[in-house]
């Protein structure tokens, strides 16, 4: 059974940090590019970051550049999203998703409709 499971969300104060994990089972993660998305209440799901299968190339949406870092450990079938300097506007449910190599890891490839597999999401709340 193909599955992606996110973990690491929680409540953090503004300026704080969290590290999200995305663990895959039922398939080999290193055959896929991985994206992180987030969805705040009443808003559309937006692409935040992605990483190629080798980890050699990454993409970040402008609002998280310099604050978030995506990485992967293919040996552990896991992808991470390190989030620092968190702000209330980062509050959302965060999802990881897997997509194939023929879509670029970029603003164009990181699209909801291009993802093959999704996790169930993990809540991140930034509040004092």
C-alpha positions, -999 to 999 in steps of 0.1 A, spaced: 0 0 0 14 33 -11 15 58 17 31 91 27 29 101 64 38 136 76 48 143 112 64 171 132 37 197 132 25 215 163 21 248 180 50 272 180 56 308 189 64 334 163 101 332 155 102 295 164 112 265 144 98 231 134 110 202 113 84 183 94 90 148 82 74 129 53 79 91 54 71 69 25 60 33 25 49 10 -2 71 26 -28 106 38 -33 108 74 -26 140 80 -46 121 75 -78 100 106 -71 103 143 -67 87 155 -34 68 186 -28 55 203 3 22 221 1 2 240 27 -34 250 31 -47 276 54 -84 278 64 -104 293 35 -75 293 11 -63 272 -17 -36 246 -13 -3 262 -23 31 248 -32 58 257 -7 89 237 -17 101 207 -37 132 186 -42 144 164 -70 149 127 -65 186 130 -60 183 161 -38 204 181 -62 179 207 -70 153 225 -48 127 251 -52 110 275 -27 81 298 -30 91 334 -23 74 337 10 95 310 26 129 315 9 157 319 34 135 304 62 126 269 51 150 241 40 139 210 22 161 179 23 158 141 18 173 109 30 165 83 3 181 55 24 154 62 50 127 69 25 121 103 42 119 139 32 122 168 56 111 204 57 130 225 83 111 256 91 126 286 109 116 321 118 80 310 117 53 336 115 15 335 120 10 335 83 27 302 81 -2 286 100 -17 259 78 -20 222 73 12 210 56 11 182 31 38 163 13 33 148 -21 52 127 -46 54 135 -83 73 121 -113 105 132 -129 89 147 -160 75 176 -140 100 201 -130 107 210 -95 97 246 -99 67 269 -96 54 252 -128 58 216 -117 48 221 -81 11 219 -89 -16 201 -70 -29 184 -102 6 170 -110 10 150 -77 7 113 -77 5 106 -40 -4 127 -10 0 124 27 -28 132 52 -13 164 64 1 178 97 -11 210 114 13 238 120 1 266 142 22 297 148 8 318 176 18 335 208 
